[in-house]
């Protein structure tokens, strides 16, 4: 939860008056993507085996893939690429939820 709070806090500046949001995002985007990669890697290596008590190889692979995409997003500065990665992240979370709820 702490990492998600820090990510949410980094998304917007403390003062919203007269702020160029694109310039602000450019300044903090690397930190956000590192934290997202860390979050997905921790889900892959800690949550499934230790919290849920099961290991699903396809779910693990999808979490590692999304973590890798987050790391690639640090290098690729294209906002459209970032949007595509965010959509993939949402899809992976939904799929992971369905996979755990139906057991495969």
Secondary structure by P-SEA (a helix, b strand, c coil): caaaaaaaaacccccccccaaaaaaaacaaaaaaaaaaaaaaaaccccccccccccaaaaaaaaaaaaaaaaaaacccaaaaaaaaaaaaaaaaaaaaaaaacc
